[in-house]
Amino acid sequence: MNGISYLLDTNIIIGMYQKSAEVIALMQAKKINISQCAFSGITRMELLSFPGITENEEQAIESLLDRMTHLSVSPIIEDLTIQFRRQHQTKLPERLLLQQQKPMPLSC
């Protein structure tokens, strides 16, 4: 985790996306540079699996996440979980466990 000083949770990233005065003040007070931040694959899944998310919101969130380090579960598992949760509106941990049990196609 070279260069990573902060692991951000979902609520902080939502605050960043929404330009929350409280989150901005916290980041300024702590002198947090977004390039020193990381987020987990679970946070990414929580942010992007909201059933009503628009394409513009998804792109804006992805753009924000692109500026940080991604500590991944597995991109395939994340993407499958995001899509499944959008469609079935289940709790994230349940979906993550289910997706990990699904056989995945192998590519050559």
Secondary structure, DSSP 8 states (H G I E B T S, - for coil): -TT--EE--HHHHHHHHTT-HHHHHHHHHTT--GGGEEEEHHHHHHHH--TT--HHHHHHHHHHHTTSEEE-S-HHHHHHHHHHHHHH---HHHHHHHHHHS------
